């Protein structure tokens, strides 16, 4: 009986570690994807500002 309880306890501990590791990996992927999205957003804003500057320059000419 004691052996069965110990095996069950070890199995639960291992499952908890796997779950915690999965959450950690998911969070890391989320951070990476957020960083990529911010970079793309910054590039889009930069391109929009460039085009806006070109439009203003054409209007002045």
DSSP file (Angstrom, degrees, kcal/mol; ACC not computed):
  #  RESIDUE AA STRUCTURE BP1 BP2  ACC     N-H-->O    O-->H-N    N-H-->O    O-->H-N    TCO  KAPPA ALPHA  PHI   PSI    X-CA   Y-CA   Z-CA
    1    1 A X     >        0   0    0      0, 0.0     4,-2.0     0, 0.0     5,-0.1   0.000 360.0 360.0 360.0 -44.0    0.0    0.0    0.0
    2    2 A X  H  >  +     0   0    0      1,-0.2     4,-2.1     2,-0.2     5,-0.2   0.877 360.0  52.7 -64.5 -37.7    2.8    2.4    0.9
    3    3 A X  H  > S+     0   0    0      2,-0.2     4,-2.3     1,-0.2    -1,-0.2   0.894 108.0  50.5 -65.6 -40.6    4.6    1.6   -2.3
    4    4 A X  H  > S+     0   0    0      1,-0.2     4,-2.5     2,-0.2    -1,-0.2   0.902 110.1  50.3 -63.9 -42.0    1.5    2.3   -4.4
    5    5 A X  H  X S+     0   0    0     -4,-2.0     4,-2.4     2,-0.2    -2,-0.2   0.886 110.5  49.6 -63.8 -39.1    1.1    5.7   -2.6
    6    6 A X  H  X S+     0   0    0     -4,-2.1     4,-2.5     2,-0.2    -2,-0.2   0.902 110.9  49.2 -66.5 -42.0    4.7    6.6   -3.3
    7    7 A X  H  X S+     0   0    0     -4,-2.3     4,-2.5     2,-0.2    -2,-0.2   0.922 112.3  48.6 -63.0 -43.6    4.4    5.7   -7.0
    8    8 A X  H  X S+     0   0    0     -4,-2.5     4,-2.4     2,-0.2    -2,-0.2   0.910 111.1  50.2 -62.7 -42.6    1.3    7.8   -7.2
    9    9 A X  H  X S+     0   0    0     -4,-2.4     4,-2.3     2,-0.2    -2,-0.2   0.914 111.7  47.6 -62.5 -43.6    3.0   10.7   -5.5
   10   10 A X  H  X S+     0   0    0     -4,-2.5     4,-2.4     2,-0.2    -2,-0.2   0.894 111.1  51.7 -65.1 -39.5    6.0   10.5   -7.9
   11   11 A X  H  X S+     0   0    0     -4,-2.5     4,-2.3     2,-0.2    -2,-0.2   0.914 111.2  47.2 -63.1 -43.1    3.7   10.3  -10.9
   12   12 A X  H  X S+     0   0    0     -4,-2.4     4,-2.3     2,-0.2    -2,-0.2   0.893 111.5  50.9 -65.7 -39.6    1.7   13.4   -9.8
   13   13 A X  H  X S+     0   0    0     -4,-2.3     4,-2.0     2,-0.2    -2,-0.2   0.913 111.2  48.2 -64.0 -41.9    5.0   15.3   -9.1
   14   14 A X  H  X S+     0   0    0     -4,-2.4     4,-2.3     1,-0.2    -2,-0.2   0.903 110.6  51.0 -65.1 -41.2    6.3   14.4  -12.6
   15   15 A X  H  X S+     0   0    0     -4,-2.3     4,-2.3     1,-0.2    -1,-0.2   0.893 109.1  51.5 -62.6 -40.0    3.0   15.4  -14.2
   16   16 A X  H  X S+     0   0    0     -4,-2.3     4,-2.6     2,-0.2    -1,-0.2   0.891 109.1  50.5 -64.7 -39.2    3.2   18.8  -12.3
   17   17 A X  H  X S+     0   0    0     -4,-2.0     4,-2.7     2,-0.2    -2,-0.2   0.920 110.5  49.0 -64.2 -43.0    6.7   19.3  -13.6
   18   18 A X  H  X S+     0   0    0     -4,-2.3     4,-2.3     2,-0.2    -2,-0.2   0.901 112.4  48.5 -63.3 -40.2    5.6   18.6  -17.2
   19   19 A X  H  X S+     0   0    0     -4,-2.3     4,-2.4     2,-0.2    -2,-0.2   0.928 112.6  47.5 -65.4 -45.1    2.7   21.0  -16.8
   20   20 A X  H  X S+     0   0    0     -4,-2.6     4,-2.2     1,-0.2    -2,-0.2   0.894 112.6  49.6 -63.3 -40.0    4.9   23.7  -15.3
   21   21 A X  H  X S+     0   0    0     -4,-2.7     4,-2.4     2,-0.2    -1,-0.2   0.892 110.2  51.1 -66.5 -38.7    7.5   23.2  -18.1
   22   22 A X  H  X S+     0   0    0     -4,-2.3     4,-2.6     2,-0.2    -2,-0.2   0.905 109.9  49.2 -64.0 -41.6    4.7   23.4  -20.7
   23   23 A X  H  X S+     0   0    0     -4,-2.4     4,-2.5     2,-0.2    -2,-0.2   0.905 110.6  51.3 -63.4 -40.9    3.4   26.7  -19.3
   24   24 A X  H  X S+     0   0    0     -4,-2.2     4,-2.2     2,-0.2    -2,-0.2   0.920 111.6  46.5 -62.8 -44.5    7.0   28.0  -19.3
   25   25 A X  H  X S+     0   0    0     -4,-2.4     4,-2.4     2,-0.2    -2,-0.2   0.912 112.1  50.7 -65.0 -42.2    7.5   27.1  -22.9
   26   26 A X  H  X S+     0   0    0     -4,-2.6     4,-2.4     1,-0.2    -2,-0.2   0.900 110.5  49.5 -61.3 -41.2    4.1   28.6  -23.9
   27   27 A X  H  X S+     0   0    0     -4,-2.5     4,-2.2     2,-0.2    -1,-0.2   0.904 110.0  51.0 -64.9 -40.5    4.9   31.8  -22.1
   28   28 A X  H  X S+     0   0    0     -4,-2.2     4,-2.3     2,-0.2    -2,-0.2   0.913 110.6  48.5 -63.5 -42.5    8.3   32.0  -23.9
   29   29 A X  H  X S+     0   0    0     -4,-2.4     4,-2.7     1,-0.2     5,-0.2   0.906 110.0  53.1 -63.2 -41.1    6.6   31.5  -27.3
   30   30 A X  H  X S+     0   0    0     -4,-2.4     4,-2.2     1,-0.2    -2,-0.2   0.899 109.1  48.5 -60.6 -41.6    4.1   34.2  -26.4
   31   31 A X  H  X S+     0   0    0     -4,-2.2     4,-2.4     2,-0.2    -1,-0.2   0.916 111.8  49.4 -64.9 -43.2    6.9   36.6  -25.6
   32   32 A X  H  X S+     0   0    0     -4,-2.3     4,-2.2     1,-0.2    -2,-0.2   0.923 112.2  47.5 -62.5 -44.0    8.7   35.8  -28.8
   33   33 A X  H  X S+     0   0    0     -4,-2.7     4,-2.3     1,-0.2    -1,-0.2   0.877 110.9  51.9 -65.9 -37.6    5.5   36.3  -30.9
   34   34 A X  H  X S+     0   0    0     -4,-2.2     4,-2.4    -5,-0.2    -1,-0.2   0.912 109.2  50.5 -63.9 -42.1    4.8   39.6  -29.1
   35   35 A X  H  X S+     0   0    0     -4,-2.4     4,-2.2     1,-0.2    -2,-0.2   0.906 110.4  49.4 -61.5 -42.2    8.3   40.8  -29.9
   36   36 A X  H  X S+     0   0    0     -4,-2.2     4,-2.5     2,-0.2    -1,-0.2   0.907 110.9  50.1 -63.3 -41.5    7.8   39.9  -33.6
   37   37 A X  H  X S+     0   0    0     -4,-2.3     4,-2.5     1,-0.2    -2,-0.2   0.900 110.3  49.6 -64.8 -41.0    4.5   41.7  -33.7
   38   38 A X  H  X S+     0   0    0     -4,-2.4     4,-2.5     2,-0.2    -1,-0.2   0.909 110.9  50.4 -64.0 -41.6    6.0   44.8  -32.1
   39   39 A X  H  X S+     0   0    0     -4,-2.2     4,-2.3     2,-0.2    -2,-0.2   0.934 112.0  46.6 -62.1 -46.5    8.8   44.7  -34.7
   40   40 A X  H  X S+     0   0    0     -4,-2.5     4,-2.3     1,-0.2    -2,-0.2   0.892 111.9  51.6 -63.8 -39.2    6.4   44.4  -37.6
   41   41 A X  H  X S+     0   0    0     -4,-2.5     4,-2.3     2,-0.2    -1,-0.2   0.906 109.5  49.8 -63.2 -41.2    4.2   47.2  -36.2
   42   42 A X  H  X S+     0   0    0     -4,-2.5     4,-2.5     1,-0.2    -2,-0.2   0.895 110.1  50.3 -63.5 -40.4    7.3   49.4  -35.9
   43   43 A X  H  X S+     0   0    0     -4,-2.3     4,-2.4     2,-0.2    -2,-0.2   0.902 110.2  50.4 -64.1 -40.2    8.3   48.7  -39.5
   44   44 A X  H  X S+     0   0    0     -4,-2.3     4,-2.4     2,-0.2    -2,-0.2   0.907 111.0  48.2 -64.6 -42.1    4.7   49.5  -40.7
   45   45 A X  H  X S+     0   0    0     -4,-2.3     4,-2.5     2,-0.2    -2,-0.2   0.920 111.4  50.8 -64.5 -43.0    4.8   52.8  -38.8
   46   46 A X  H  X S+     0   0    0     -4,-2.5     4,-2.1     1,-0.2    -2,-0.2   0.911 111.4  47.6 -60.0 -43.2    8.2   53.7  -40.2
   47   47 A X  H  X S+     0   0    0     -4,-2.4     4,-2.5     2,-0.2    -1,-0.2   0.899 111.3  50.9 -65.4 -40.6    7.0   52.9  -43.8
   48   48 A X  H  X S+     0   0    0     -4,-2.4     4,-2.5     1,-0.2    -2,-0.2   0.902 110.5  49.1 -63.7 -40.8    3.8   55.0  -43.2
   49   49 A X  H  X S+     0   0    0     -4,-2.5     4,-2.5     2,-0.2    -1,-0.2   0.895 110.3  51.5 -65.7 -38.9    5.9   57.9  -42.0
   50   50 A X  H  X S+     0   0    0     -4,-2.1     4,-2.2     2,-0.2    -2,-0.2   0.937 112.6  45.0 -62.2 -46.8    8.2   57.6  -45.0
   51   51 A X  H  X S+     0   0    0     -4,-2.5     4,-2.2     1,-0.2    -2,-0.2   0.885 112.2  52.3 -66.1 -37.6    5.3   57.6  -47.4
   52   52 A X  H  X S+     0   0    0     -4,-2.5     4,-2.2     2,-0.2    -1,-0.2   0.911 109.3  49.6 -63.7 -41.2    3.7   60.5  -45.6
   53   53 A X  H  X S+     0   0    0     -4,-2.5     4,-2.3     1,-0.2    -2,-0.2   0.892 110.1  50.6 -63.8 -39.4    6.9   62.5  -45.8
   54   54 A X  H  X S+     0   0    0     -4,-2.2     4,-2.3     2,-0.2    -1,-0.2   0.892 109.8  50.8 -64.8 -39.3    7.1   61.8  -49.5
   55   55 A X  H  X S+     0   0    0     -4,-2.2     4,-2.1     2,-0.2    -2,-0.2   0.895 110.8  48.3 -65.4 -40.4    3.5   62.9  -50.0
   56   56 A X  H  X S+     0   0    0     -4,-2.2     4,-2.0     2,-0.2    -2,-0.2   0.917 110.4  51.6 -65.8 -42.1    4.2   66.2  -48.1
   57   57 A X  H  X S+     0   0    0     -4,-2.3     4,-1.6     1,-0.2    -2,-0.2   0.909 110.5  48.1 -61.9 -42.0    7.3   66.7  -50.2
   58   58 A X  H  < S+     0   0    0     -4,-2.3    -1,-0.2     1,-0.2    -2,-0.2   0.882 110.1  53.0 -65.0 -37.7    5.3   66.3  -53.5
   59   59 A X  H  < S+     0   0    0     -4,-2.1    -1,-0.2     1,-0.2    -2,-0.2   0.852 108.0  50.6 -66.4 -33.8    2.7   68.6  -52.2
   60   60 A X  H  <        0   0    0     -4,-2.0    -1,-0.2     1,-0.2    -2,-0.2   0.848 360.0 360.0 -72.7 -33.6    5.3   71.3  -51.5
   61   61 A X     <        0   0    0     -4,-1.6    -1,-0.2    -5,-0.2    -2,-0.2   0.482 360.0 360.0 -71.3 360.0    6.8   71.0  -55.0
